[in-house]
Each structure stands twice: as C-alpha cells, then as structure tokens.
C-alpha cells in the first residue's frame, strides 16, 4: 500500500511527501527522480531532447514498476493523471491524495522556479500564466477523479499539509493498515 500524492506542478507533492514519509516512518519515492535516474537526464533535458510523449511513456513504466507490495509515500509528476493507464495504476497502487493548490500559489512557485537553472520544462509554447491557467483547468477534473482524499493547500505550509494528511490517514485507519503491512514484510 502506498500513499500517492498527485496535483498540479509546484503544488508541493515532493516537499509534503518527504515530510509525510518521515511522519509515517516509511520510504519516500519521487517518480520524476526515478525517471531521471533511469534516463540519466533531467526531466527538462529529456523533454528538450525527446519530447513530452517519451517522458509520459517513461512515467507510465515507472508507475507500473511500483506495483509490488510495499509501503511508501509516492510523489508523482503533475501530468501523471493524463493517461488512462496511469489513472488505473494510481487507483490500484494505493491511497491517492490530491494536493489542491490555488492558481496564485502555483504561479508564484513557478515564477520562483523559472529563475532556477533546474526549472521545469514548459508544457506549451504559451506564456507561463496562460499555460498554467489552461492546463490547470484541464487537469483539475482528472485529479478529482482518482483522488481518495483532497487536501486544500491554500494558506498552509508544507508541514501543515503533511499533518492534515497524516490525521486523515490516521482517522481512516490507513496508518495502522500500513504499519501492519510494513511489519508483515519485515517478518
């Protein structure tokens, strides 16, 4: 069983995922990092050289490779929900939590990232605001369609979001199920 974080780019999936994995005392896995390691390229380099379609194929393979029974917190890329196969794999793999960030927060984070040399590759040829608005509205229903839980990240820092997720999982009995599975795997 895995706790899977989905949401638009820059919604905090990796940051919250690391915090949540510590809280749950479980490994953290970032799908984008798995893809980069396998390809020997950053996501930006891969998209520049081979295009989004090749990246999306690798994303599906990476997600499929995580089907073995194990426990972890998994951060996905923002576009993981675009493929039907990925949405099926997400639902089959674990508990899916949608980090619902609002557009102004996402825009601020993306603007900060754009100043960084490790910036995320653009999704379209449009300007950042138009691209974000358009893609954001297209993906929101897909995130909702696979989410078991939705956490609104507005006006919350990463620690608060991780704590809210932890409380929801605890109340639903998921934390104890994961701990039991983790113990069974050790034995």
VENDAUR-V70384 format. One record per residue. N is the residue number from 1. PSI is psi in whole degrees, 0 to 359 (none if undefined). BURIAL is I if it has 16 or more other ideal C-beta (glycine too) atoms within 10 Angstrom, else O. D_CENTER is the distance of its C-alpha to the mean C-alpha in Angstrom with 1 decimal. Layout:
n/psi/burial/d_center
N/PSI/BURIAL/D_CENTER
N/PSI/BURIAL/D_CENTER
This chain:
n/psi/burial/d_center
1/135/I/15.7
2/151/I/12.1
3/118/I/10.0
4/123/I/6.7
5/125/I/4.2
6/164/I/3.8
7/171/I/6.0
8/157/I/8.1
9/143/I/8.3
10/20/I/9.6
11/354/I/8.6
12/14/I/8.2
13/313/I/4.9
14/316/I/6.8
15/311/I/10.0
16/321/I/9.6
17/316/I/8.2
18/316/I/11.3
19/315/I/13.5
20/322/I/12.7
21/323/I/13.3
22/317/O/16.6
23/322/I/17.5
24/352/I/17.1
25/51/O/18.7
26/155/I/16.3
27/154/O/14.7
28/134/I/11.3
29/131/I/9.7
30/117/I/7.5
31/319/I/7.7
32/320/I/8.9
33/321/O/11.3
34/316/I/12.5
35/316/I/13.3
36/317/I/15.0
37/314/O/17.0
38/319/O/18.2
39/337/I/19.1
40/21/O/20.6
41/153/I/19.3
42/163/I/16.8
43/315/I/14.5
44/313/I/17.0
45/318/O/19.9
46/313/I/18.7
47/318/I/18.3
48/319/O/21.6
49/320/O/23.4
50/349/O/22.1
51/165/O/20.3
52/325/I/17.1
53/317/O/18.5
54/319/O/18.7
55/316/I/15.2
56/323/I/14.0
57/316/O/16.4
58/325/I/15.1
59/316/I/11.5
60/317/O/13.2
61/318/O/15.4
62/316/I/12.8
63/318/I/11.1
64/328/O/14.8
65/346/O/15.8
66/21/I/13.8
67/347/O/16.0
68/153/O/18.5
69/116/O/19.1
70/168/O/17.6
71/136/I/15.8
72/169/I/12.8
73/128/I/9.6
74/123/I/6.7
75/132/I/3.5
76/168/I/2.8
77/159/I/4.9
78/333/I/6.2
79/9/I/8.8
80/332/I/7.8
81/355/I/9.7
82/324/I/12.7
83/135/I/14.4
84/317/O/16.2
85/319/O/15.9
86/318/I/12.1
87/321/I/12.4
88/315/O/15.2
89/320/I/13.5
90/312/I/10.6
91/326/O/13.5
92/333/O/15.5
93/328/I/13.3
94/204/I/12.8
95/122/I/12.2
96/126/I/9.4
97/122/I/8.8
98/117/I/8.3
99/102/I/8.4
100/101/I/11.3
101/151/I/12.4
102/157/O/15.8
103/315/O/16.9
104/321/O/19.1
105/315/I/16.6
106/315/I/14.2
107/316/I/17.4
108/315/O/18.6
109/319/I/15.6
110/323/I/15.8
111/318/O/19.5
112/317/O/19.2
113/324/O/17.0
114/334/O/19.6
115/349/O/22.2
116/141/O/20.4
117/340/O/21.4
118/26/O/17.9
119/156/O/16.9
120/144/I/14.3
121/146/O/16.3
122/150/O/17.5
123/332/I/16.5
124/180/O/20.1
125/356/O/23.5
126/175/O/23.8
127/162/O/23.6
128/316/O/20.5
129/313/O/21.3
130/316/O/22.3
131/312/O/19.4
132/314/I/16.9
133/312/O/19.0
134/308/O/19.4
135/321/I/15.9
136/311/I/14.6
137/329/O/17.2
138/322/O/16.7
139/333/I/13.1
140/314/O/13.5
141/329/O/15.6
142/319/I/13.2
143/314/I/10.4
144/324/O/13.5
145/333/O/14.8
146/349/I/12.4
147/134/I/11.6
148/328/I/13.8
149/148/I/13.5
150/132/O/12.8
151/119/I/12.9
152/122/O/14.6
153/357/I/13.8
154/132/O/17.0
155/26/O/19.6
156/143/I/17.6
157/174/O/16.7
158/321/I/13.8
159/319/O/16.3
160/321/O/17.3
161/315/I/13.8
162/319/I/13.4
163/319/I/17.0
164/317/I/16.6
165/313/I/13.9
166/313/I/16.2
167/317/O/19.2
168/317/I/17.8
169/322/I/17.1
170/311/O/20.5
171/328/O/22.3
172/356/O/21.0
173/8/O/22.2
174/325/I/18.9
175/315/I/19.3
176/324/O/22.7
177/318/O/21.7
178/320/I/19.2
179/321/O/21.9
180/317/O/24.4
181/318/O/22.4
182/317/I/21.9
183/317/O/25.6
184/324/O/26.6
185/332/O/24.8
186/323/O/26.8
187/none/O/30.1
